Amino acid sequence: MATTKILIGIDPDVTRSGFALKVGNRVELLNYTFFELFDRFKELSESNYLVVYIECGFLNQGNWHKTSGSNSVNAQIGQRTGANHEVAKKIVEMCEYLNIEHVKVKPTKSKVNDAFFRQITKIEKRTNQEQRDAYMLIHGL
């Protein structure tokens, strides 16, 4: 029986997704590969109640990644963006497979820098952009 409610934020990335876990006052900020994330979800879901918030860039419409650069630069940006979108879709599928409650979050906010992140969260450990983005998905929930 699930005993503890755990909030998890995921900022999907092709190589290592940002992972933020919050249970009570305890916070973990890490980066996981896709299969490390699967293992962690499976482990946590066995005795806890999880709610996973996944940043889903694919919910945004339009060709927002187009720059004034060359066609090859635009193509590379589009390829990386599409790959990250696919990772987000697979993480949603992973949650469904493991019967984990999840919320697809449409990205609407700009990035949070380290100084602002420390100010609003009081977390002093060193973080990277993916971890901060993941935590902002669950901040205040």
C-alpha positions in Angstrom: 0.0 0.0 0.0 1.3 3.4 -0.9 2.4 5.3 2.2 4.2 8.5 1.2 3.2 11.1 -1.5 6.2 12.0 -3.6 6.3 14.8 -6.2 8.6 14.4 -9.1 9.5 16.9 -11.8 11.1 15.7 -15.0 12.9 17.9 -17.6 13.3 15.5 -20.5 16.6 15.3 -22.4 18.1 12.8 -24.8 21.2 12.0 -22.7 20.2 12.8 -19.1 16.9 14.2 -18.0 16.6 16.6 -15.1 15.0 14.9 -12.0 13.6 16.6 -9.0 12.0 14.7 -6.1 10.2 16.4 -3.2 8.8 14.6 -0.2 8.0 16.8 2.7 11.0 19.1 3.2 13.4 16.6 1.5 14.5 17.4 -2.0 16.7 15.5 -4.4 18.0 17.1 -7.6 19.7 14.7 -10.1 20.1 13.8 -13.7 19.2 10.3 -15.0 19.5 8.5 -18.3 16.2 7.1 -19.6 16.7 3.6 -18.1 18.0 5.0 -14.8 14.8 7.0 -14.6 12.8 3.8 -15.3 14.6 2.0 -12.5 14.1 4.9 -10.1 10.3 5.1 -10.9 9.9 1.4 -10.5 11.7 1.5 -7.1 9.8 4.5 -5.8 6.4 3.3 -7.0 6.5 0.0 -5.1 5.9 1.6 -1.7 5.0 5.2 -2.4 2.3 7.3 -4.1 4.0 9.3 -7.0 2.8 12.2 -9.0 5.2 13.0 -11.9 5.2 16.3 -13.7 6.7 16.0 -17.1 7.7 19.1 -19.2 6.2 18.3 -22.6 7.5 20.8 -25.2 5.5 18.9 -27.8 2.4 20.6 -26.4 3.6 23.9 -27.7 2.5 24.7 -31.3 4.6 26.3 -34.0 8.0 26.4 -35.4 9.5 28.4 -32.6 13.0 27.0 -32.9 13.6 28.6 -36.3 16.4 31.2 -36.2 17.8 33.6 -38.7 20.8 31.2 -39.1 21.5 28.9 -41.9 19.2 26.0 -42.9 21.6 23.5 -41.5 21.6 25.3 -38.1 17.8 25.4 -38.1 17.7 21.7 -39.0 20.1 20.7 -36.2 18.0 22.7 -33.7 14.8 21.1 -35.0 16.4 17.6 -34.7 17.5 18.1 -31.1 14.1 19.6 -30.2 12.3 16.7 -31.8 14.5 14.2 -30.0 13.7 15.8 -26.6 10.0 15.8 -27.5 10.2 12.1 -28.2 11.9 11.5 -24.8 9.1 13.3 -23.1 6.5 11.1 -24.9 8.4 8.0 -23.8 8.5 9.2 -20.2 4.7 9.7 -20.3 4.5 6.2 -21.8 6.7 4.9 -19.0 4.4 6.4 -16.3 1.4 4.8 -18.0 3.2 1.4 -18.1 4.1 1.6 -14.4 0.6 3.0 -13.5 2.1 6.2 -12.1 0.0 9.3 -11.9 1.5 11.9 -14.2 0.8 15.4 -15.5 1.9 16.7 -18.9 3.1 20.3 -18.4 3.2 22.7 -21.3 6.4 24.8 -21.0 5.4 28.5 -20.5 8.0 30.0 -18.3 11.5 31.1 -19.1 14.6 29.5 -17.6 15.5 30.1 -14.0 19.1 31.1 -13.3 21.1 29.7 -10.3 20.9 32.9 -8.2 17.1 33.2 -8.6 16.7 29.5 -8.0 18.6 29.7 -4.7 16.6 32.8 -3.6 13.2 31.2 -4.1 14.0 27.7 -3.0 16.7 28.2 -0.4 18.5 25.2 -1.9 22.2 26.0 -1.7 23.7 22.9 -3.5 25.1 23.2 -6.9 22.5 22.6 -9.6 22.3 22.5 -13.4 19.6 24.0 -15.7 17.9 20.6 -16.2 17.6 20.1 -12.4 16.3 23.6 -11.8 13.7 23.2 -14.6 12.6 19.9 -13.2 12.2 21.3 -9.7 10.3 24.3 -10.9 7.6 21.9 -12.2 6.9 20.8 -8.6 7.8 24.0 -6.7 4.9 25.2 -4.6 2.7 22.2 -5.3 
